[in-house]
Amino acid sequence: MTSVLLWIAEKTMSACVPPEFKSQTPDRLRDLAQQYGVKLPYEVAQALLDVANEIEGSEEAFGTVVDEKRELKQKLTRTESLLRSAYDMLADKKIVGVASQ
């Protein structure tokens, strides 16, 4: 059960964009919507909030793609290593097989 919870936490937290790479625009848009919300038509204020959410969603999606790329690269590295090991084992057996004949 604990490993499942750790996996869920890893999957949900890993796509978080580090603060130094996050766009400041969503917060600014929300501030403007609040500050001028009374003066703006409802549709405009709502559009500002929607755009802010969309920017954050895009950042999270990009973070997910980066995480998935990192995982695939690690898998590829492991696969290449295992393939080299298997090839070396086959090469050793061929040499041993030839020597014993």
Steps between C-alpha positions, in 0.01 A plus 500: 500500500781740588673441167176579316466827692861590425443426132191722495684778681792470259274515195303798627796695634753424230321708239519812716690776331780639718416851621790658313355373170136584568342781309400800710226582251220289658536677835509837327188418298315392814606820677370706209172309494454568872619858489291604200231232521230750592589727207541221245217312336456157659612326180830688496575431867413132448721489189794630706445224757460236228823606330684488833376144556592402146856629538543303822351191338745531212791527742386187683454312173848600389637387837332163447655466154844583641455243778389234253796575275735463799342164589526376141862607481576306820322193361694530175828521690412188703389316185822589319702379798311171516538455125876556524520250785300242305717554194816460709364179652424361154843601373664330801301181441600493133865540593470233772305276260766531230781437749337184637448344157 
